[in-house]
């Protein structure tokens, strides 16, 4: 009888799940590919077919962690809503997704933060992706020459609502209400960069009720 065909995607998913369990057990300080293989019931040589190196496994973990946020921010940036509304929606979406992950599994969340310390290249690439989507929205609010300054201003002001480490450290302050208050304070400053008035959130079509996943 022929052996059943191996489902590569299933094996990769199992290996990633075991890797996350190992991260939790070691608080993000130890991740060895041979351990992942053993816990998945694979020989080390067979496991290398799916992740040739530990770096490949870590990139897969990073992708699993980052992709949903990046995709949602891109979707928002490309939507047809007014730019000020998209800015608010993007900040709130990022907060809600990351906050939900922390609330769902704080140990895994903190383990990923620890792992990230040794892989800042992946973190920087993720941050650059989100920054590009933010800049795309801001380019419709401020003049082109002011976009870099506006992007830096928004990123600095909303650090609590976008950065995993600050969300974890100040979970009680990472609320929608505080995010709305900061955004309300930012919009007049952005409008001043081009000398134009801005509509308040009560004058626009209203908040975009994004639900936490």
Secondary structure, 3 states (H helix, E strand, C coil): CCCCCCCHHHHHHHHHHHHHHHHHHCCCCCCCHHHHHHHHCCCHHHHCCCCCCHHHHHHHHHHHHHHHHHHHHHHHHHCCCCHHHHHHHHHHHHHHHHHHHHHHCHHHHHHHHHHHCCCHHHHHHHHHHHHHHHHHHHCCCCCHHHHHHHHHHHHHHCHHHHCHHHHHHCHHHCCHHHHHHHHHHHHHHHHHCCCCCCCCCCCCCCCCCCCCC
